[in-house]
Amino acid sequence: MRDLKDLLEPLGDRPMPDRWDSIQRRPVQSLPEPHRSRLAPGIAAAAVAILAIAAIV
Amino acid sequence: MSEETRLASVYRQDGPAIWRALLAFTGDPAVAEDAMSEAFAQALARGDDLREPARWVWRVAFRVAAGELKRRRAFSPLDVEPAYEHPDPIDHVIAALGQLSPNQRLAVVLHDYADRPVAEVAATIGASRATVHVHLSKGRRRLRELLEEDDDA
C-alpha cells in the first residue's frame, strides 16, 4: 500500500476557505470532552468492592 | 505580539494542514470548516491562556469534528458521497478511512497523514499512548485490507 500522504496528496488541490474574519466574530460554545473508556475504572471499582467484601467476610 | 496576531499567524501557517487533515478525517468540508472555525474561535476566547496555540487548535479542531460526526451518527461507515465529491482518485481512500473506527481513523489521519506526534493524538482521543499505538496498528492494517480490496475489484 502506498503511503497515506501520497494517497491523499490530491487533497492539497482543495484550498482552505479563508474564514479568519468570521472566526473573530464567532460566538463560542462549550467544548466536547474526549470519550474515555469506562472499562478500566469499572474493573478497578469492582476489584476494590471484591477486596472489601473479602475483608469483611 | 498580541494573542490575536499570534493566532492569525497559526491560522495562516497551520490552517491549510489542519483543513486537509480534517477533510480526510470527516470526508465532509462543512464539518471540517466548522470544526476548524470553532477551534480557532475557542482559542481566541481563551486569549493568553494558551501556551502552545497551534497544538491546542489541532487537538480541539479534531475533538469538535469527532463530536459533530458522532452527533450526526455518521461515524461508521462514513457517508461521504452526498457531502462532497473528492477529486479523483482519492474518493476510495476517504471512503476506506470512513470504514475505520472513529479512533482508528483519527489516529491514522493525525499521525500518518498530518505527522502529529503520538502524545498529541493521545491527548486528542483522551487515551494513553499505548492505546494510540493499538489504534494505529489496527487502523493501518484495516485500511490496507480495504484498499487492496478496492484494487482487486
Backbone of each chain as ProteinMPNN parsed JSONL, in Angstrom:
{"seq_chain_A": "MRDLKDLLEPLGDRPMPDRWDSIQRRPVQSLPEPHRSRLAPGIAAAAVAILAIAAIV", "coords_chain_A": {"N_chain_A": [[0.842, -1.198, 0.0], [0.513, 2.218, -0.805], [2.008, 5.113, 0.738], [0.073, 6.931, 3.116], [0.106, 9.679, 2.91], [0.828, 10.077, 0.254], [-1.355, 8.914, -0.984], [-3.374, 10.657, -0.262], [-2.631, 12.988, -1.391], [-3.937, 14.522, -3.471], [-5.729, 16.035, -1.964], [-4.51, 18.372, -1.415], [-5.129, 20.002, -3.474], [-7.424, 21.17, -2.819], [-8.215, 24.139, -1.675], [-7.901, 25.865, 1.468], [-10.73, 27.421, 2.82], [-10.843, 30.875, 3.487], [-11.62, 31.969, 6.526], [-11.056, 33.725, 8.525], [-11.914, 36.311, 9.311], [-14.644, 35.928, 9.956], [-14.345, 34.052, 11.964], [-13.33, 35.54, 14.056], [-15.537, 36.834, 14.934], [-17.181, 34.905, 15.791], [-19.435, 33.323, 18.0], [-18.61, 31.392, 20.894], [-19.007, 27.931, 21.858], [-19.638, 25.425, 24.449], [-16.988, 23.123, 24.875], [-16.71, 19.801, 23.463], [-15.88, 16.942, 25.389], [-13.2, 14.524, 25.19], [-14.016, 11.12, 24.432], [-13.765, 8.819, 26.982], [-12.725, 5.603, 27.923], [-14.706, 3.587, 30.005], [-14.099, 1.194, 31.007], [-11.679, 0.43, 32.367], [-11.742, 2.024, 34.831], [-14.084, 0.866, 35.816], [-13.426, -1.847, 36.179], [-11.473, -1.525, 38.135], [-13.002, -0.446, 40.216], [-14.703, -2.605, 40.709], [-12.855, -4.506, 41.564], [-11.934, -3.35, 43.929], [-14.302, -3.416, 45.393], [-14.722, -6.183, 45.622], [-12.458, -6.916, 47.115], [-13.004, -5.491, 49.429], [-15.332, -6.75, 50.319], [-14.311, -9.308, 50.714], [-12.541, -8.806, 52.789], [-14.294, -8.156, 54.839], [-15.794, -10.497, 55.111]], "CA_chain_A": [[0.0, 0.0, 0.0], [1.27, 3.462, -0.827], [1.956, 5.942, 1.93], [-1.202, 7.662, 3.19], [0.325, 11.053, 2.41], [0.77, 10.023, -1.215], [-2.731, 8.606, -1.385], [-4.241, 11.82, -0.031], [-1.988, 14.179, -1.953], [-4.871, 15.406, -4.195], [-6.442, 16.953, -1.061], [-3.801, 19.651, -1.483], [-5.753, 20.84, -4.508], [-8.63, 21.764, -2.229], [-7.693, 25.209, -0.822], [-8.624, 26.166, 2.704], [-11.501, 28.673, 2.741], [-10.36, 31.843, 4.48], [-12.729, 32.378, 7.396], [-10.487, 34.366, 9.705], [-12.747, 37.436, 9.755], [-15.859, 35.434, 10.626], [-13.926, 33.359, 13.192], [-13.129, 36.528, 15.124], [-16.862, 37.28, 15.423], [-17.968, 33.697, 16.061], [-19.664, 33.017, 19.42], [-18.077, 30.065, 21.209], [-19.864, 27.02, 22.611], [-18.836, 24.576, 25.337], [-16.249, 22.132, 24.087], [-16.947, 18.395, 23.797], [-14.758, 16.241, 26.015], [-12.92, 13.26, 24.512], [-14.632, 9.942, 25.032], [-12.82, 7.977, 27.715], [-13.247, 4.282, 28.224], [-15.093, 3.392, 31.404], [-13.801, -0.186, 31.354], [-10.63, 0.341, 33.385], [-12.264, 2.449, 36.137], [-15.097, -0.101, 36.24], [-12.719, -3.027, 36.695], [-10.825, -1.12, 39.384], [-14.048, -0.315, 41.234], [-15.172, -3.956, 41.034], [-11.802, -5.163, 42.34], [-11.96, -2.763, 45.274], [-15.504, -3.919, 46.062], [-14.493, -7.598, 45.958], [-11.497, -6.952, 48.223], [-13.678, -5.003, 50.634], [-16.237, -7.814, 50.773], [-13.464, -10.389, 51.207], [-12.001, -8.384, 54.083], [-15.393, -8.2, 55.818], [-16.146, -11.918, 55.324]], "C_chain_A": [[0.874, 1.244, 0.0], [1.089, 4.222, 0.489], [0.657, 6.764, 1.923], [-1.052, 9.095, 2.671], [0.262, 11.088, 0.885], [-0.671, 9.817, -1.679], [-3.637, 9.84, -1.286], [-3.653, 13.113, -0.609], [-2.965, 15.091, -2.718], [-5.678, 16.334, -3.288], [-5.781, 18.336, -1.065], [-4.377, 20.582, -2.528], [-6.993, 21.558, -3.997], [-8.186, 22.88, -1.273], [-8.559, 25.449, 0.412], [-9.437, 27.45, 2.509], [-11.039, 29.628, 3.836], [-11.543, 32.38, 5.282], [-12.244, 33.181, 8.605], [-11.355, 35.519, 10.221], [-13.983, 36.947, 10.506], [-15.515, 34.688, 11.919], [-13.812, 34.348, 14.352], [-14.456, 37.035, 15.696], [-17.71, 36.1, 15.909], [-18.178, 33.511, 17.574], [-19.202, 31.594, 19.727], [-19.078, 29.262, 22.045], [-18.993, 26.248, 23.598], [-18.201, 23.465, 24.507], [-16.628, 20.713, 24.465], [-15.691, 17.787, 24.418], [-14.472, 14.971, 25.228], [-13.581, 12.104, 25.226], [-13.566, 9.116, 25.72], [-13.49, 6.658, 28.043], [-13.576, 4.171, 29.703], [-14.732, 1.996, 31.884], [-12.803, -0.277, 32.505], [-11.121, 0.832, 34.754], [-13.303, 1.467, 36.687], [-14.476, -1.34, 36.85], [-12.074, -2.705, 38.041], [-11.847, -1.03, 40.521], [-14.551, -1.682, 41.672], [-14.153, -4.679, 41.902], [-11.787, -4.657, 43.774], [-13.15, -3.313, 46.062], [-15.315, -5.37, 46.509], [-13.539, -7.721, 47.142], [-12.155, -6.515, 49.532], [-14.598, -6.069, 51.208], [-15.425, -8.962, 51.375], [-12.91, -10.057, 52.595], [-13.062, -8.477, 55.183], [-15.721, -9.649, 56.167], [-14.935, -12.623, 55.921]], "O_chain_A": [[1.866, 1.311, 0.727], [0.14, 3.992, 1.238], [0.203, 7.226, 0.876], [-1.973, 9.647, 2.07], [-0.291, 12.019, 0.299], [-1.139, 10.45, -2.626], [-4.536, 10.041, -2.104], [-4.148, 14.204, -0.328], [-2.843, 16.313, -2.63], [-6.254, 17.312, -3.765], [-6.421, 19.34, -0.754], [-4.155, 21.792, -2.49], [-7.536, 22.44, -4.662], [-7.808, 22.578, -0.142], [-9.776, 25.259, 0.393], [-8.888, 28.463, 2.078], [-10.865, 29.223, 4.985], [-12.359, 33.148, 4.773], [-12.959, 33.296, 9.6], [-11.513, 35.683, 11.43], [-14.33, 37.482, 11.559], [-16.305, 34.689, 12.863], [-14.158, 34.027, 15.489], [-14.499, 37.592, 16.793], [-18.829, 36.29, 16.383], [-17.216, 33.539, 18.34], [-19.384, 30.692, 18.91], [-19.867, 29.809, 22.815], [-17.77, 26.386, 23.596], [-18.801, 22.945, 23.567], [-16.848, 20.424, 25.641], [-14.574, 18.095, 24.005], [-15.391, 14.386, 24.654], [-13.699, 12.092, 26.452], [-12.566, 8.751, 25.102], [-14.668, 6.609, 28.395], [-12.803, 4.614, 30.553], [-15.016, 1.639, 33.027], [-13.045, -0.969, 33.494], [-10.938, 0.13, 35.749], [-13.383, 1.266, 37.898], [-14.919, -1.83, 37.889], [-12.122, -3.511, 38.97], [-11.592, -1.478, 41.639], [-14.798, -1.907, 42.857], [-14.515, -5.375, 42.852], [-11.646, -5.436, 44.717], [-13.028, -3.636, 47.244], [-15.692, -5.744, 47.62], [-13.764, -8.516, 48.055], [-11.903, -7.085, 50.594], [-14.648, -6.275, 52.421], [-15.794, -9.52, 52.408], [-12.825, -10.925, 53.463], [-12.756, -8.836, 56.32], [-15.903, -9.999, 57.333], [-14.989, -13.823, 56.187]]}, "seq_chain_B": "MSEETRLASVYRQDGPAIWRALLAFTGDPAVAEDAMSEAFAQALARGDDLREPARWVWRVAFRVAAGELKRRRAFSPLDVEPAYEHPDPIDHVIAALGQLSPNQRLAVVLHDYADRPVAEVAATIGASRATVHVHLSKGRRRLRELLEEDDDA", "coords_chain_B": {"N_chain_B": [[3.753, 40.553, 20.602], [0.299, 40.428, 19.961], [-2.323, 38.24, 21.234], [-4.265, 37.739, 19.367], [-2.962, 38.328, 16.98], [-0.983, 36.406, 17.08], [-2.509, 34.073, 16.925], [-3.659, 34.489, 14.445], [-1.439, 34.153, 12.891], [-0.922, 31.455, 13.375], [-3.171, 30.452, 12.168], [-2.731, 31.074, 9.461], [-0.401, 29.655, 9.041], [-0.617, 26.955, 10.061], [-3.191, 26.38, 9.37], [-3.944, 25.439, 6.639], [-2.931, 22.778, 6.699], [-4.311, 21.688, 8.87], [-6.877, 21.893, 7.886], [-6.823, 20.166, 5.595], [-6.317, 17.745, 6.882], [-8.578, 17.53, 8.488], [-10.503, 17.31, 6.507], [-9.806, 14.824, 5.449], [-10.333, 13.272, 7.68], [-13.072, 13.716, 8.258], [-14.407, 13.631, 5.808], [-16.109, 15.504, 4.92], [-16.543, 18.697, 3.9], [-18.032, 20.734, 5.121], [-18.271, 20.0, 7.822], [-15.577, 19.906, 8.434], [-14.786, 22.563, 8.04], [-16.365, 23.901, 9.907], [-15.47, 22.777, 12.308], [-12.854, 23.623, 12.361], [-13.153, 26.413, 12.398], [-14.484, 26.682, 14.831], [-12.544, 25.762, 16.628], [-10.502, 27.696, 16.372], [-11.941, 29.97, 17.125], [-12.506, 29.325, 19.773], [-9.921, 29.319, 20.738], [-9.241, 32.014, 20.426], [-11.012, 33.09, 22.271], [-9.886, 32.245, 24.625], [-7.632, 33.718, 24.893], [-4.643, 34.792, 26.369], [-4.213, 32.442, 27.715], [-3.328, 30.174, 26.45], [-0.548, 28.202, 25.995], [0.658, 26.799, 23.953], [-0.564, 27.473, 21.192], [-0.939, 26.407, 18.563], [-0.75, 23.599, 18.801], [-2.843, 23.236, 20.563], [-5.056, 24.091, 19.036], [-5.063, 22.201, 16.953], [-5.74, 19.916, 18.433], [-8.26, 20.576, 19.551], [-9.79, 21.145, 17.281], [-10.031, 18.63, 16.062], [-11.309, 17.263, 18.049], [-13.741, 18.599, 18.173], [-14.676, 18.055, 15.58], [-14.909, 15.263, 15.706], [-16.868, 15.063, 17.659], [-19.008, 16.24, 16.332], [-19.4, 14.502, 14.178], [-20.131, 12.256, 15.571], [-22.457, 13.167, 16.687], [-24.018, 13.404, 14.442], [-24.368, 10.839, 13.88], [-22.834, 9.589, 12.006], [-20.603, 8.117, 11.948], [-19.59, 5.445, 11.371], [-20.258, 3.317, 8.775], [-18.485, 6.015, 7.211], [-20.317, 8.377, 5.505], [-19.659, 9.662, 2.617], [-20.45, 10.452, 0.112], [-22.827, 12.137, -0.393], [-21.995, 14.519, 0.644], [-19.653, 15.615, -0.468], [-17.801, 15.759, -3.379], [-14.927, 14.23, -3.82], [-11.802, 15.006, -5.3], [-10.919, 12.882, -7.894], [-8.198, 10.603, -7.674], [-8.967, 10.009, -4.981], [-11.301, 9.431, -3.7], [-11.946, 6.811, -2.99], [-10.087, 6.334, -1.029], [-10.794, 8.085, 1.023], [-13.3, 7.008, 1.524], [-12.543, 4.483, 2.417], [-11.133, 5.17, 4.731], [-13.289, 6.062, 6.157], [-14.446, 3.737, 6.945], [-13.024, 2.808, 9.048], [-12.791, 2.531, 12.649], [-13.862, 5.337, 14.674], [-11.736, 6.232, 16.396], [-9.532, 4.857, 15.372], [-9.431, 5.934, 12.797], [-9.001, 8.612, 13.422], [-6.491, 8.446, 14.682], [-4.866, 7.411, 12.603], [-5.142, 9.367, 10.579], [-4.281, 11.731, 11.902], [-1.675, 11.036, 12.781], [-0.315, 9.533, 10.713], [-0.917, 10.887, 8.364], [-0.994, 13.681, 8.944], [1.265, 13.987, 10.45], [1.311, 14.382, 13.214], [2.456, 14.115, 16.588], [2.453, 11.06, 18.581], [1.814, 11.503, 21.257], [0.246, 13.771, 21.127], [-1.909, 12.868, 19.634], [-2.891, 11.071, 21.465], [-3.723, 12.81, 23.483], [-5.773, 14.084, 22.14], [-7.631, 12.062, 21.622], [-8.053, 11.249, 24.184], [-6.813, 9.136, 25.445], [-4.319, 6.627, 26.373], [-0.829, 6.598, 25.29], [-0.11, 4.064, 24.547], [-2.533, 2.95, 23.859], [-3.112, 4.482, 21.632], [-1.145, 3.553, 19.893], [-2.129, 0.994, 19.474], [-4.533, 1.61, 18.153], [-3.43, 2.756, 15.873], [-2.019, 0.61, 14.736], [-4.055, -1.31, 14.24], [-5.746, 0.254, 12.656], [-4.139, 0.892, 10.419], [-3.73, -1.644, 9.354], [-6.347, -2.452, 8.732], [-7.049, -0.446, 6.908], [-5.234, -0.975, 4.859], [-6.162, -3.477, 4.044], [-8.72, -2.77, 3.101], [-8.128, -1.047, 0.982], [-6.693, -2.73, -0.648], [-8.671, -4.501, -1.309], [-10.191, -2.814, -2.892], [-8.41, -2.456, -4.997], [-8.383, -4.997, -6.07], [-10.912, -5.25, -7.028]], "CA_chain_B": [[2.712, 40.144, 19.638], [-0.967, 40.162, 20.637], [-2.806, 36.871, 21.088], [-5.0, 37.666, 18.101], [-1.963, 38.278, 15.908], [-0.317, 35.108, 17.183], [-3.435, 33.06, 16.4], [-3.776, 34.716, 12.998], [-0.248, 33.532, 12.316], [-1.157, 29.993, 13.42], [-4.206, 30.166, 11.153], [-2.097, 31.103, 8.129], [0.686, 28.677, 8.938], [-1.082, 25.578, 10.29], [-4.559, 26.213, 8.888], [-4.124, 24.543, 5.493], [-2.682, 21.37, 7.082], [-5.44, 21.273, 9.711], [-8.021, 21.786, 6.976], [-6.706, 18.932, 4.808], [-6.447, 16.593, 7.778], [-9.992, 17.45, 8.879], [-11.218, 16.78, 5.343], [-9.528, 13.382, 5.391], [-10.97, 12.637, 8.836], [-14.536, 13.801, 8.238], [-14.965, 13.423, 4.483], [-17.176, 16.484, 4.743], [-15.944, 20.031, 4.048], [-18.808, 21.576, 6.038], [-17.866, 19.627, 9.18], [-14.171, 20.301, 8.583], [-14.714, 24.019, 8.146], [-16.967, 24.321, 11.17], [-14.589, 22.352, 13.408], [-11.681, 24.487, 12.357], [-13.583, 27.741, 12.856], [-14.792, 26.6, 16.258], [-11.291, 25.63, 17.381], [-9.818, 28.993, 16.412], [-12.767, 30.893, 17.922], [-12.262, 28.962, 21.179], [-8.565, 29.766, 21.077], [-9.302, 33.472, 20.586], [-11.734, 33.38, 23.511], [-9.019, 31.934, 25.762], [-6.601, 34.759, 24.977], [-3.259, 34.462, 26.712], [-4.13, 31.204, 28.498], [-2.774, 29.067, 25.662], [0.913, 28.245, 25.87], [1.012, 26.29, 22.623], [-1.85, 27.602, 20.489], [-1.062, 25.533, 17.384], [-1.06, 22.248, 19.283], [-4.174, 23.295, 21.176], [-6.053, 24.182, 17.964], [-5.132, 20.877, 16.307], [-6.46, 18.976, 19.313], [-9.667, 20.967, 19.704], [-10.471, 21.015, 15.982], [-10.381, 17.22, 15.833], [-12.295, 16.88, 19.065], [-15.019, 19.166, 17.721], [-15.105, 17.297, 14.394], [-15.342, 13.931, 16.156], [-18.147, 15.251, 18.344], [-20.038, 16.533, 15.34], [-19.682, 13.257, 13.444], [-20.868, 11.38, 16.49], [-23.805, 13.73, 16.805], [-24.745, 13.099, 13.204], [-24.417, 9.372, 13.768], [-22.272, 9.29, 10.687], [-19.233, 7.687, 12.174], [-19.108, 4.229, 10.733], [-19.258, 3.837, 7.869], [-18.614, 7.429, 6.894], [-21.062, 8.566, 4.257], [-19.014, 10.837, 2.036], [-20.914, 10.786, -1.233], [-23.708, 13.283, -0.554], [-21.432, 15.745, 1.183], [-18.544, 16.248, -1.152], [-17.161, 14.925, -4.384], [-13.486, 14.414, -3.721], [-11.131, 14.872, -6.586], [-10.431, 11.554, -8.221], [-8.686, 9.285, -7.323], [-8.881, 9.743, -3.555], [-12.594, 9.166, -3.08], [-11.942, 5.485, -2.375], [-9.259, 6.394, 0.188], [-11.645, 8.714, 2.04], [-14.342, 6.041, 1.872], [-11.91, 3.428, 3.224], [-10.899, 5.759, 6.058], [-14.587, 6.14, 6.817], [-14.845, 2.427, 7.471], [-12.291, 2.542, 10.285], [-13.473, 3.058, 13.832], [-13.516, 6.758, 14.813], [-10.413, 6.448, 16.984], [-8.525, 4.376, 14.413], [-9.356, 6.928, 11.726], [-8.387, 9.81, 13.971], [-5.067, 8.169, 14.899], [-4.185, 7.256, 11.312], [-5.105, 10.658, 9.876], [-3.444, 12.694, 12.614], [-0.275, 10.627, 12.878], [0.303, 9.094, 9.452], [-1.12, 11.874, 7.304], [-0.664, 15.048, 9.366], [2.55, 13.97, 11.174], [1.209, 14.827, 14.604], [3.067, 13.101, 17.457], [1.542, 10.13, 19.264], [1.345, 12.125, 22.511], [-0.826, 14.705, 20.782], [-3.068, 12.05, 19.261], [-3.416, 10.529, 22.732], [-4.451, 13.892, 24.166], [-6.994, 14.383, 21.381], [-8.584, 10.968, 21.836], [-8.289, 11.048, 25.608], [-6.366, 7.773, 25.725], [-2.877, 6.528, 26.598], [-0.039, 6.426, 24.066], [-0.165, 2.64, 24.167], [-3.814, 2.753, 23.168], [-2.992, 5.092, 20.303], [-0.367, 2.618, 19.056], [-3.047, -0.084, 19.082], [-5.422, 2.178, 17.118], [-2.637, 2.928, 14.648], [-1.722, -0.705, 14.166], [-5.3, -1.891, 13.704], [-6.251, 1.124, 11.598], [-3.318, 0.724, 9.207], [-3.993, -2.979, 8.788], [-7.7, -2.424, 8.149], [-7.012, 0.438, 5.732], [-4.523, -1.713, 3.807], [-7.091, -4.513, 3.544], [-9.803, -2.127, 2.343], [-7.601, -0.505, -0.276], [-6.337, -3.869, -1.504], [-9.949, -4.998, -1.849], [-10.538, -1.898, -3.988], [-7.525, -2.718, -6.136], [-8.755, -6.282, -6.667], [-12.252, -5.165, -7.629]], "C_chain_B": [[1.423, 39.837, 20.394], [-1.418, 38.722, 20.376], [-3.527, 36.692, 19.752], [-4.039, 37.556, 16.922], [-1.272, 36.921, 15.897], [-1.218, 34.011, 16.601], [-3.666, 33.239, 14.901], [-2.601, 34.07, 12.281], [-0.378, 32.004, 12.298], [-2.163, 29.605, 12.348], [-3.581, 30.113, 9.763], [-1.103, 29.956, 7.968], [0.18, 27.229, 9.038], [-2.446, 25.305, 9.667], [-4.714, 25.256, 7.715], [-3.919, 23.063, 5.839], [-3.822, 20.845, 7.952], [-6.66, 21.005, 8.828], [-7.974, 20.477, 6.189], [-6.896, 17.696, 5.688], [-7.903, 16.421, 8.231], [-10.843, 16.917, 7.732], [-11.036, 15.265, 5.247], [-10.269, 12.655, 6.51], [-12.488, 12.598, 8.71], [-15.144, 13.405, 6.895], [-16.01, 14.463, 4.127], [-16.613, 17.893, 4.953], [-16.707, 20.933, 5.011], [-18.41, 21.289, 7.486], [-16.43, 20.089, 9.435], [-14.062, 21.808, 8.822], [-15.259, 24.507, 9.484], [-16.063, 23.965, 12.35], [-13.376, 23.271, 13.503], [-12.029, 25.885, 12.872], [-13.841, 27.736, 14.359], [-13.511, 26.544, 17.092], [-10.575, 26.968, 17.472], [-10.619, 30.017, 17.221], [-12.574, 30.61, 19.418], [-10.884, 29.451, 21.627], [-8.545, 31.277, 21.301], [-9.964, 33.844, 21.915], [-10.864, 33.14, 24.745], [-7.853, 32.919, 25.901], [-5.233, 34.216, 25.326], [-3.112, 33.141, 27.456], [-3.413, 30.08, 27.757], [-1.257, 29.214, 25.515], [1.362, 27.808, 24.479], [-0.242, 26.301, 21.754], [-2.005, 26.655, 19.299], [-1.466, 24.125, 17.815], [-2.486, 22.189, 19.843], [-5.252, 23.3, 20.089], [-6.18, 22.848, 17.222], [-6.022, 19.939, 17.131], [-7.957, 19.305, 19.354], [-10.425, 20.809, 18.384], [-10.902, 19.568, 15.748], [-11.39, 16.719, 16.861], [-13.688, 17.385, 18.67], [-15.557, 18.365, 16.535], [-15.624, 15.916, 14.795], [-16.702, 14.014, 16.852], [-19.288, 15.476, 17.367], [-20.406, 15.272, 14.555], [-20.492, 12.301, 14.308], [-22.313, 11.848, 16.598], [-24.635, 13.389, 15.567], [-24.922, 11.6, 12.997], [-23.89, 8.921, 12.413], [-20.873, 8.695, 10.806], [-18.821, 6.483, 11.336], [-20.262, 3.491, 10.074], [-19.521, 5.303, 7.56], [-19.301, 7.572, 5.543], [-20.535, 9.819, 3.587], [-19.693, 11.312, 0.76], [-21.828, 12.014, -1.305], [-23.035, 14.595, -0.179], [-20.444, 16.414, 0.234], [-17.974, 15.29, -2.179], [-15.672, 15.197, -4.354], [-12.86, 14.278, -5.091], [-10.62, 13.451, -6.76], [-8.911, 11.576, -8.156], [-8.731, 9.024, -5.824], [-10.221, 9.43, -2.915], [-12.614, 7.8, -2.389], [-11.085, 5.469, -1.109], [-10.075, 6.996, 1.331], [-12.732, 7.731, 2.488], [-13.761, 4.92, 2.737], [-11.621, 3.944, 4.631], [-12.199, 5.802, 6.854], [-15.07, 4.819, 7.382], [-14.034, 2.016, 8.697], [-13.131, 3.018, 11.472], [-13.057, 4.525, 13.988], [-12.113, 6.983, 15.366], [-9.292, 5.946, 16.077], [-8.317, 5.423, 13.315], [-8.632, 8.184, 12.215], [-6.879, 9.613, 14.149], [-4.31, 8.109, 13.574], [-4.069, 8.602, 10.594], [-4.151, 11.625, 10.581], [-1.967, 12.31, 12.581], [0.354, 10.343, 11.513], [0.149, 10.122, 8.333], [-0.608, 13.252, 7.723], [0.617, 15.136, 10.185], [2.449, 14.507, 12.601], [1.76, 13.725, 15.514], [2.027, 12.261, 18.204], [0.976, 10.758, 20.54], [0.177, 13.074, 22.238], [-2.093, 13.961, 20.361], [-3.728, 11.502, 20.525], [-4.235, 11.579, 23.468], [-5.765, 14.202, 23.458], [-8.062, 13.326, 21.637], [-8.984, 10.867, 23.305], [-7.927, 9.64, 26.009], [-4.854, 7.784, 25.968], [-2.148, 6.402, 25.256], [-0.099, 4.975, 23.597], [-1.451, 2.351, 23.402], [-3.766, 3.337, 21.765], [-2.207, 4.169, 19.373], [-1.238, 1.447, 18.598], [-3.985, 0.402, 17.988], [-4.675, 2.319, 15.792], [-2.407, 1.59, 13.957], [-2.962, -1.321, 13.511], [-5.829, -1.07, 12.528], [-5.475, 0.962, 10.305], [-3.62, -0.604, 8.532], [-5.342, -3.0, 8.065], [-7.722, -1.58, 6.868], [-6.33, -0.27, 4.561], [-5.449, -2.75, 3.183], [-8.159, -3.884, 2.646], [-9.309, -1.618, 0.995], [-7.168, -1.617, -1.227], [-7.59, -4.505, -2.108], [-10.373, -4.14, -3.039], [-9.709, -2.184, -5.231], [-7.91, -3.999, -6.862], [-10.063, -6.199, -7.437], [-12.19, -4.665, -9.071]], "O_chain_B": [[1.439, 39.074, 21.36], [-0.963, 38.073, 19.434], [-3.42, 35.654, 19.099], [-4.271, 36.79, 15.986], [-1.009, 36.357, 14.835], [-0.749, 33.132, 15.878], [-3.848, 32.263, 14.174], [-2.753, 33.509, 11.196], [0.006, 31.349, 11.329], [-2.03, 28.566, 11.701], [-3.871, 29.208, 8.981], [-0.983, 29.366, 6.894], [0.512, 26.389, 8.201], [-2.821, 24.152, 9.458], [-5.537, 24.343, 7.78], [-4.639, 22.198, 5.338], [-4.252, 19.702, 7.798], [-7.372, 20.018, 9.009], [-8.971, 19.757, 6.122], [-7.549, 16.73, 5.292], [-8.395, 15.298, 8.343], [-11.791, 16.165, 7.953], [-11.988, 14.525, 4.998], [-10.773, 11.55, 6.31], [-13.119, 11.586, 9.013], [-16.266, 12.901, 6.845], [-16.722, 14.313, 3.134], [-16.243, 18.244, 6.073], [-16.111, 21.8, 5.651], [-18.232, 22.211, 8.281], [-16.11, 20.597, 10.51], [-13.329, 22.258, 9.703], [-14.695, 25.403, 10.111], [-15.908, 24.757, 13.281], [-12.938, 23.64, 14.593], [-11.298, 26.465, 13.675], [-13.463, 28.669, 15.068], [-13.407, 27.195, 18.131], [-10.091, 27.337, 18.542], [-10.036, 30.841, 17.925], [-12.49, 31.535, 20.226], [-10.712, 29.931, 22.748], [-7.917, 31.766, 22.24], [-9.541, 34.779, 22.595], [-11.078, 33.757, 25.788], [-7.172, 32.936, 26.926], [-4.723, 33.304, 24.675], [-1.994, 32.753, 27.796], [-2.941, 29.131, 28.382], [-0.758, 30.207, 24.987], [2.302, 28.358, 23.905], [-0.904, 25.275, 21.594], [-3.101, 26.151, 19.057], [-2.4, 23.537, 17.269], [-3.223, 21.228, 19.624], [-6.252, 22.591, 20.206], [-7.289, 22.42, 16.901], [-6.917, 19.274, 16.609], [-8.804, 18.424, 19.209], [-11.58, 20.383, 18.38], [-12.015, 19.315, 15.287], [-12.219, 15.858, 16.568], [-14.682, 16.674, 18.82], [-16.742, 18.035, 16.485], [-16.647, 15.456, 14.288], [-17.567, 13.159, 16.664], [-20.392, 14.966, 17.553], [-21.582, 15.012, 14.301], [-21.411, 11.632, 13.836], [-23.252, 11.052, 16.602], [-25.832, 13.119, 15.67], [-25.56, 11.166, 12.037], [-24.422, 8.012, 11.776], [-20.069, 8.767, 9.877], [-17.792, 6.522, 10.66], [-21.18, 3.069, 10.776], [-20.658, 5.768, 7.642], [-18.898, 6.949, 4.56], [-20.926, 10.928, 3.953], [-19.523, 12.466, 0.368], [-21.639, 12.857, -2.181], [-23.453, 15.662, -0.63], [-20.403, 17.641, 0.141], [-17.697, 14.131, -1.868], [-15.206, 16.246, -4.799], [-13.338, 13.521, -5.936], [-9.969, 12.896, -5.875], [-8.35, 12.582, -8.59], [-8.543, 7.875, -5.422], [-10.283, 9.187, -1.71], [-13.224, 7.645, -1.331], [-11.336, 4.669, -0.208], [-10.056, 6.494, 2.455], [-13.046, 7.635, 3.674], [-14.408, 4.461, 3.679], [-11.839, 3.233, 5.611], [-12.205, 5.604, 8.069], [-15.992, 4.781, 8.197], [-14.322, 0.993, 9.318], [-14.063, 3.807, 11.312], [-12.005, 4.919, 13.485], [-11.379, 7.833, 14.863], [-8.221, 6.549, 16.023], [-7.187, 5.752, 12.954], [-7.777, 8.74, 11.527], [-6.087, 10.493, 13.813], [-3.234, 8.693, 13.444], [-3.009, 8.933, 10.063], [-3.316, 12.261, 9.937], [-1.107, 13.165, 12.376], [1.429, 10.855, 11.2], [1.003, 10.209, 7.45], [0.112, 13.913, 6.974], [1.024, 16.229, 10.579], [3.428, 15.036, 13.129], [1.558, 12.541, 15.248], [0.893, 12.687, 18.425], [-0.196, 10.568, 20.865], [-0.762, 13.162, 23.029], [-3.206, 14.372, 20.691], [-4.953, 11.471, 20.642], [-5.301, 11.285, 24.009], [-6.756, 14.543, 24.104], [-9.235, 13.641, 21.841], [-10.098, 10.457, 23.633], [-8.623, 9.011, 26.806], [-4.194, 8.808, 25.794], [-2.763, 6.134, 24.225], [-0.134, 4.699, 22.398], [-1.454, 1.604, 22.423], [-4.31, 2.76, 20.824], [-2.558, 4.017, 18.203], [-1.103, 0.968, 17.472], [-4.213, -0.304, 17.005], [-5.221, 2.036, 14.725], [-2.581, 1.462, 12.745], [-2.912, -1.791, 12.374], [-6.3, -1.622, 11.533], [-6.06, 0.901, 9.224], [-3.75, -0.685, 7.311], [-5.459, -3.497, 6.944], [-8.339, -1.961, 5.873], [-6.783, -0.181, 3.42], [-5.515, -2.888, 1.961], [-8.462, -4.4, 1.57], [-10.001, -1.748, -0.015], [-7.259, -1.478, -2.446], [-7.583, -4.979, -3.244], [-10.848, -4.65, -4.054], [-10.211, -2.164, -6.356], [-7.792, -4.1, -8.083], [-10.301, -6.965, -8.371], [-13.225, -4.534, -9.725]]}, "name": "protein", "num_of_chains": 2, "seq": "MRDLKDLLEPLGDRPMPDRWDSIQRRPVQSLPEPHRSRLAPGIAAAAVAILAIAAIVMSEETRLASVYRQDGPAIWRALLAFTGDPAVAEDAMSEAFAQALARGDDLREPARWVWRVAFRVAAGELKRRRAFSPLDVEPAYEHPDPIDHVIAALGQLSPNQRLAVVLHDYADRPVAEVAATIGASRATVHVHLSKGRRRLRELLEEDDDA"}
